Amino acid sequence: HGSSVRVYEIPGHDAGHLGLAPDSLAWFLVGDLIQGIGTVVIPSPEGDMATYFSTLEKVIALNPEVIIPSHGIPMRSTHRLIETLKHRRERESQILKLSKSGNSKEEILEQLYEGLDPRLQPLAMQNIESHLEKLNKEE
């Protein structure tokens, strides 16, 4: 007898992002919530950094045995989700500090992503902008 598969709303990367998992939580197909290498872009207005944080916390709390991203190999445990949430919080703290010091988005990009492949800089800028939007809403 197979277990049924449930559809989960896992917004953040995109407002309509969905995931799939069996009732047993033996696995969780998370799509673009996470990826094997690097971090996911949270583009505004489709994505929302505060919602992304909440969704990561929600999936971590569910504690599925295997996380299956749409990019990269399946991951045993929620370790990568925990590390991603930690990284995003640290990055947000850096962005807040630099922003309060009067740095522009471009200056924040230069300082936090020094040496980043120029082709990836627009993606990094999208994450900076999403963090700044989150911080502005929280003020």
BELTA-V935720 format. One record per pair of residues at least 24 apart in sequence whose C-alpha atoms are under 6 Angstrom apart, sorted by the first residue. I is the first residue (numbers start at 1). J is the second residue. D is the distance in Angstrom with one decimal. If there is no record, write none. Layout:
I;J;D
I;J;D
This chain:
10;55;5.6
12;47;5.0
12;48;5.0
12;51;4.8
12;52;3.7
13;42;4.8
13;47;4.6
14;46;5.0
14;47;4.3
15;46;5.8
15;47;5.9
25;64;4.7
26;64;5.8
26;65;5.0
27;64;5.6
27;65;5.6
27;66;4.4
27;67;5.8
28;67;5.1
28;68;5.9
29;68;4.6
30;68;5.9
30;69;5.3
31;69;4.8
31;70;4.4
32;70;5.8
34;69;5.9
35;69;5.6
35;71;5.2
35;72;5.9
36;72;4.4
41;127;5.9
42;127;5.6
43;126;5.5
49;130;5.8
